[in-house]
């Protein structure tokens, strides 16, 4: 691909009389790439103008930037690909560094001077090599005295140059949603066959892991866990991604996919309608009153982080789609994206910094969590797993608040060898493990695994839930979480728990919930669900997974439809799908979905944040139990 000029465009960092040796060094690249630019340092406005000119002409673009100790060549931007642009590269590098100027790309973070005198010669050698072995689309080369290294730069949603920015007016509507068929993977109707590409060992790592530019900074292998655990770190995600399996080879892609699920919890490139009351948007919005609420006591408490909700409350909204009709529907922004909050709105980085400094200053109408956020290889797969997770958390909470004995599956009847190994490990740590049938009115296989310290001492109990099409898989997943908890070292100093025992309103964070139920004083409440009748997997869950296999008929869409029917049979027939995927998700073939289901019990953390007011299914479930008629909020749950 030759150029129509033998000279690159020069940026503001170069004086014309100091450029000859750099132009000579670049000569081999001018015959390879359509548009080449050269600058000393990084100048946002100029870089953006140059890239946009190439994009408008449909031409490839190669930016060369000279710094004091290195030269960055690229990334090679190619129209119609997921290649990042020069601003993507700068934005990603600042994000990985958590640079104080990461939000100010208009300010140069390099002091440019005369530079290393070897750089022109090194650039010339690198350019000759790149002429023979060109950069791939999206690839960048860093040239310096230490050598040459290539990095892949995917597009970044934070990019102020190539990332689309769309702020719709009040009359705009997204296109209706049309669900699609996806052939299911052999033996698993909840996973699309095409999704196998995501879990091929090394495939995702090669595409997204780069210590200098990200998007995934690194993968850490946890050797202290009782099984293979891979942890992935991304600067823009609020939490690490954890993959758990019997081998690290299997755990790694699971951790990366979970990391991308965590990334989806903020509307990085989703349009947000701000400051509108429900009364203004009621004809095309979900009624916030159907999502549960808080008592006046909760709203007035010093630990509250929630704002009152009424039809005239100015709120922010995001678009979802009614799963039944496909029509666009507005939902509260923090329901669709749980990381969204009102102090900083779309300024995610400022919000994260403020949350670290003083979490109580964050304010939302609904303090939601990642519960119900799920990733998949397609929208339908992600929606299905969102519904499976929501049903699990809902059943757990209903069983917890009922505080009555649940049916138990004796561990001696578990035949899955991996599950038996986990049971043996939990026993060896001094805990009895109880596999409880938690299914309520959404007729899915759901278990609650409860580990109880045999001595009655600290830590007293650990809890986890599991759900899925296959009861054996649900049990294995729940056991795996408890096995990790019983092997993690726990601080025996309970002075942090005692204020919460004296007053549960002191419980404010996610970590407080499992920590609270480690205290022996909570043992009686935590074990109120024990003492139920023994049962078997077959008796508890009938013909699962066969029931879903037949309903799905080899199609993930069929499995999703069947689970929707189970929800409808429980009285929850309206569902809104919020697509949390950004272009970064789509570029790697991952979809992230949050299903919003009026009537489902939300998994919230912090006593003042429990959203249990106006939940008719919960009121019906508590009828006839000792918990009926108690004032809200109820006993804090132990779910981690």
N, C-alpha and C positions, 0 to 999 in steps of 0.2 A: 504493500500500500504506500505509494509515494505521496509526497506532499506537493502542493503547488508553490512552495517557497523553500529556499535552502536556509532559511533562518527562522528560529522559533520566536514567538512573541516574548518580549522581555517585560518582567514585572517591575514594580516600583523599587524593589530592593537592589536592583543592579544599575550602576552607572555605565553608560554606553562605553566609556573608554576603559572599563575594567572587565570587559566581557569576552575578548577575543579568545583567550585560552579555553574558556568554558564552551564557546561555540564550536571550537575545534574538537573538543572532547565529545560533544554531543553529535557530531556529524554522522556516525553510523546509525543513530536512532532516527534521523530525519528521513531516511529511506524506508523506514519500517512503519512508523506510526503516522496517522493522517494529520493530527494536530499536536504539536509539541510546544509547551510553554516553559519558560525558565524564569525563576525568581530566586532572590536571596531572602530566606525567611518565609513566613506565611502571612499573606495579606488577604483577608477574607473577601473584601469587595472585589478585588482584582481576580482572585481565583474563581469566584462565583461567576463573574462576567465572562471569563474565558471558557469555563465549562458550559455555560448556557449558550454561548455562541456555537460551540461544537454540537451541543444537543439539538439546537434549532436547525443546524445543517445536516443532522443525522450522521455526523462524522465521529470517529474514535477520537479520544482525547488522552493525552499523556502530559501530566504536569511534573516538572523537575524542580525540586526545591533544594537550595544549597544552604547548609547550616555550617557552624564553625567546625564541627567534628564529623559531619556525615553529609551525604547527599541522599535524598529520597526521590526515587524515580517511580512515578505512578501514584495511585493505581492506574492500570490501563483500563480506561472506561470505554465500554463497548455498548452501543445502543441495543436495547432489547434484551439485556442480560441483567443479572442481579449484581453486577459490578458496582462497587462504591466509587465515589468521585473523590477528588483531593480533599474536599471539606469533610467527607465521611471519615477519611483517614485521620485528619487532625482531630475531629470530634471524638473518635474512638480512642485515640491515644490519650487524650486528656481525661477521658472517662476512666480508663484503666489506671491512670496515675492519680485519680481523684485530685487533679490539678486545681488550684484555687481559681484559675481562669477558665475552667471547663465550660462555664456558661457564657464566657466573653470571648468568642472566637475572633471578634474584631480586634482584640489586643494580642500582639505577638508575644509568645512565651519564650522566644529565643532572643538573646542579644547577639546580633550579627556583627561580625568584625571582619578581620582579614581572613580568618579561618586557617585550617591546617593546609600548609603549602602542598601536601601530597594529594589533596582532593582532586584537582583537575586530572592528574595522571591516573588516579584510581577510577575516576568517572570514565575516562577514555577507555580503560581496559574493560570496565563493566559494560559500557555501551557496545563495544565490539562483541562481547559475549551475548548480550541481549539481542543483537542483530541476528546472531546465529540461533539462539534459543530464546525466542521472544517471551515476554511476560504473557501469562494467560489472562483472560478477562478478569478484572478485579484484583490482579496481582500487583504487588508493590515490591521494589527492591531497595534495600537500605545499603548504601555503599560507604565504607569508612576504613580507617587503618586496621580495624579488627577483622575485616573481611566483608563479604557480600552475603546478605540473607534475604530470602524472598518471604513475603507475607501475603496472605489473602485478605482482602478488605471487602467484606460484604456491605451492602447499603445499610445506612443507619437511619433510624426513625427520627433522631435528633438533628439530622443534617439540615442546615438552613439553606442549602443550595439545591439539592436534588430531591429532598423529601417533599411530597405534595402537602400543602396546607389548605384545608377546606373548612370554612366556618359558614354553615348554611344559615339561611334566614328562616323565619318561622313557618314559611309556606313549603319549605323543602321536605321531601320524604324519600327515604331510601327505597330501592326497588323491592317488591315483594320477594319473600324467600321461597324457593322451590327446593324441597329436599330431594336428594338423589339416591339412586341405588348404588351400592358398593358390594361386590362379591366378598363374602366373609372368609376369614382365614380358616383353613381346615381345622376342625375341632374347637373353634372358638367363634361363636356368632357375634361376639361383642367387638371383634377386631377386624378391620378390613384387610384383605389379603395383600393389597398394595402397601400396607403399612409395614410389612416385613423389612422394607428397605431402611426404616429408621433404626432397627435394632441389629442390623448387620454389624458385627464387631468392628470398630474403628471408623465406620462410615461417617457418623456425625462428628466424631472427634476431628477427623481430617478436615472437615468442612468448617467447623465453628470455633475450635480451640486455638488461641494464639496469645501467648503470654504478654506480648507488647501491645497488640491492637485489639484483642478480643475478637468477637463479642464475648466468648467465654474465656476467662483469664487463665484458669487452670483447673485440673482435676486432681483431687486428693483421694488416695486410697486409705480407708480407715482400717487399721490392723487390729484395733482393740475390740471391735464389734464381734459378736459370736457368729457372724456370717460375713460374706463379702459385701462391703458397703463402699460405694463410690460417691464422692461429694463434688459437685461442680459449682464454680463461682463465676458470677457475672456482675460487673460493676453496676449495671442498671437494674438488676433484679433485687427485690427486698430481702430475699432469703436464699440460702444455698439450695441446690437441687440434690436430693438424696436418692440413690438407687440401691436397692437391697436385693440380693439374689444369692445363690449358692456358689457362684464364681464371680470374680471381678469382671471377666469378659462379658457376662450377662448383666451385671449391675451398672456398668458404665453408661450404656445408652439410656437406661431407665433414669439415671440421675440427670442426664442432659435434657431429656424430655421434660422431667419435672421442673428443671430450671426454667425452661421456656414457658411452662405453665405458670410459674411464679411471675415471670416477666409480664404476663398478660393482665395482671391485676390493676393496671393503670392505663387510662385512655391516652396513650402516647400519640396516636394518630387518629383517634375516633372523634368525631365532632361532638361537642358538648354545648347544650343550650343552657344558658346561665340565667338565674334570677327570675324564673317563671313559677307562678303558683299552679297548684293542681287545678284550680278553677279555670285557669287560662288554657290549659292543655287537656282538659278532661275528656274531650271527644276522641283523643288518640293517645291516651296515656293509661298506664296501670295505676289504679287507686292506691296510694301509699298506705291507706288504712288497712288494706288486705294483707300487709306484710308484718303485722304485729306492731306493738308499741310499748311504751314505758310508762310507769306510774309517775304521778306527781312527785312522790318521794324520791324516785330515781333521778328525775330531771333536776331536782333541787339539790341533790347531794354533791358535796365538794369533789368527789371522785368521778362524777358524771362527765362524759365526753360527748354526750348526745344533745341534740337540739329538739325542741318540741316540733310536732308535725300537726298541721291542720290545713284545711283546703286553701287558706290564704297565706301559707308559709312560702316565701320566695325560696325556690330550690333550683338545683342544677339537674339536668336530665341528659340521658344518652338513649340512643335508639337500639331497640331489639326487634324481634319478630315473634308474633304469636305462632307457636308451633303448630297449632291446628289449622289456622287460616293462611299463614304465611304473610299476613299484613304487618306493616311496621307499627311498633308500639313504643312509646317512651316509658322508661323506668328511671327512678332516682339514680343519679350518677354513682353514688357510693354503693348502691345495690348491684349495679352492673359491673363496677370496678371498685373492689373493696379498698384499694389503696388511695382512692380519691378522698380529699377532705377540703374543707371550706376556707381555711386560712390562706392557703397558697394556690388552691385550684390547680391549674395546669403546670405550675412551677414545681415539678416533681423533686428536683434537687434541693430546693429551699425547704420543701416540706420534710424531706428525709433528715436534713440537718436539724430542723426544729424538733422533730420527733425524738431525735437522740438527746437533745438538750432538755426538753420538758414535754414528755408525752401528754400530760394533761391539757396542754394548750391546743391540741388538735380537736376539731369540732366537726361532727357529722350529724345528720338526722338519723342515720342507721349505722351503727358500728358493726359492720359485717366482718367476715373472715374469708379465707380461701376456700371454705367449705362450699362445694358445688362448682368450683373451678376445675376443669378437667381438660387434658390434652389428648389429641388423637391425630391420626393421619388424614382425617377428613372431618368436616363439620358434624356429620351425623354420628360418627364414632365418638367424638368429644362430647356431644350432647347426651349420648347414651350413658357414658361413664359419669357425667355430671349428675344424671338422675340416679344412678346407682349409689353414688357417694351421698347425695342429699337424703336418700331413703335410709342409708346406714346411720347418719348423724341424727335424723329425725327419730328413728326407732330407738336409738340409744338414749336420747333425751327423754322420750316418753317413758321408757322403762325406768330410767333414773328417777324421774319425778313421781312415778307411781310407787316406787320403793316397795314392791311386792315380789315374792319369789318367782324366778323364771325357770322354765325347763332347762335342764342341764344335760349335755352330751358327755358321758364319762370318757375321760381321756384314754381309758383302756380299750375303747371301741374305735379309736382313730387308727386307720390302717395306712394313711399316707406316710411314707418313711421320713420325709423332710419334716412333717409336723411332729412325728414322734421324737425325732432328734431334738426339736425345739422344746417339746414338753420335758424331755429328760434334762435338758440344760436348765430350764426354769426350776425343776425339782432340785437339781444339784445346787442351785443357788439358795435353797432354803425356802422356796415358795411352793404352795399348792396352787395349781392352776385350774380354773373352772371355765368351761366353754359353755356359755349361756345362749339360749335361743332368744334373740331380741326382736324378731319379726313382729310387727304390730299389724296395721291394716294395709300397708303396701306389701303385697305377698311376694317378697323377694327373699332369698337366703341372706339373713343378717345375723351375725353373732357378736356377742360381747365377751371378750376374754378378760377374766379377772384373776390376777395373781395376788395371793394372800400370804403374808409372812407367817410361817409356822410358829414363830416364837411370840407373835403378837406385838413385836417391837418395831423399831424403825428400820427401813421404810415399811409401812404397814401394808399398803396395797398399790398395785399398778393396774391400769385399765387401757384397753384398746378395743376398737371395733373392726369388723370386717364384713364386706358384702361382695356380691358378684353372682354371675350366672351359675358358677360351679361352687357348691357348698364347700368342697374340699379346698378350693383355692381361697375362699373367703376365710376359712379357719386358719389356713397356713399364713395368710397375710396378717391376721390379728395376732397369731402366736409370734410371728417375727417381730412385730412392734414391741410386744411385752418382753420377749427375750432380750431385745436391745435395752429396754428400760431396766431390767433386773441386773444386767451386767454393767451398766453405766455407774461410775462412782457417784455417790450421793453424799452431800455434806451433812454429817450427823448433827450439826448444830441447828436446832429447831427454833432459834430465837427469831428468825424471819417469819416463821409460821404462826407463832403464838399471838401476834396482834390480829391475825386473820381469824384465829379460833375465838378470840375475845369479841371480834366484830367482823363478820364476813364482808362488810362494806370496804374493808381494807384490801380486799382482793381486787386487783386492777388489771393484771396482765395475764396473757396466756400461760406463762410459766408458773403463775401462782396456783392454777387449778390442780395440776398433778402434784405439785409440791405440797399443797394443803392436805391431800389425802395420803401422803406418806406419814403423817403424824399419827401415832397410835390412838390418840383421842378421837379420831374420825372413823375408827375401824367399824363400829356398830352401824353407822350410816352407810358406809361403803359396802358392807356385806349384807344389807337388807334384802338384796335380790337373791341371796342364796337360800337353799332349802326347798327348791322346787322339785318337781318330779323328774326322774331320769327318762331320757328319750334317746333315739338314735338319729343319725343324719337322715335316713330314709323317712322315718316317722315325722321329723321336724320339717323337712323341706320337700317331701314328695318326689315328684318326677323332675327334679332339677339336676343337671342342666337340660335334660331331654325336652322339657316343656318349651324352653326358649329355642332350642335347636329346631323343633318343628314349626314354631311360630315364625322364626326368622327365614326359614326356607333358603338358607345359604346367602342371606342378604343382611348387611348391618342395618339398613333401613327397616327391614322387617323386625329385627330385634328391638330397635328404637320404638317402633309402633306398638309392639307388645308391652313394653315397659310403660309406655304412655297409658295403655289401657288399664294396667294395674294401678297406676296413680288415679285414673278416673274412677275406678271401682272403689277407691278409698275417699272419694269426694273431692279430688283435686284434678279437675279436668281442664284448667287453664294453665298454660306454661308459656313463658316468654324466653326465647333464646337470645342471649347477648353474645355476639361474636367479639371476643377479646383479642383476636389475632391482629398483629401488626404486620407490616410488610416484611419485617425480619422473620416472623413466624412463617409467613407464606413462602418466603424464599427458600426455607429449608424443608418445606412440606409438612409443617405442623399447624394444626388448628387448635385454638383454645376457646372454650365455651363456658359461660356461666348461665345455667338454667335458673330462671326466677319463677318460683312456684308459690303463689298465694296459698296459705294454709300450712305450709311446711314449717317445722320448728327450726329456727336459725341457730347455728352454732356460734355463740357470742362468748366473749371473754371479758371478765371483770363484772363484779356483782351489779354495779349500776348500769351496765350495758345489756344485761339479759333482756331479751325482747319477747316477753311472754304474755303481755296484755293483748286481749282481743284474739286469742288463739282457740277457736271452738273445738278443734280436734283434741287439744290438750285438756280442755275442761271436760270433755266427754270421757277421755281416758282416765281421768282422776276420779270420776264419779264412783262412789262406793268404796274408795280407799281412804286411809287415814290422812292422806294429803289434801283431800277435797276441802275447799273452803278456806285454805290457808292464804294469808295475804302474800301478794307478790312483793319482791321476787322470791322464788323458792330456793331451797338449798343449792349452793353452787355445784355445778357438775364437775366430775373428775377427769374429763376428757382432755388429753394433751393436744 
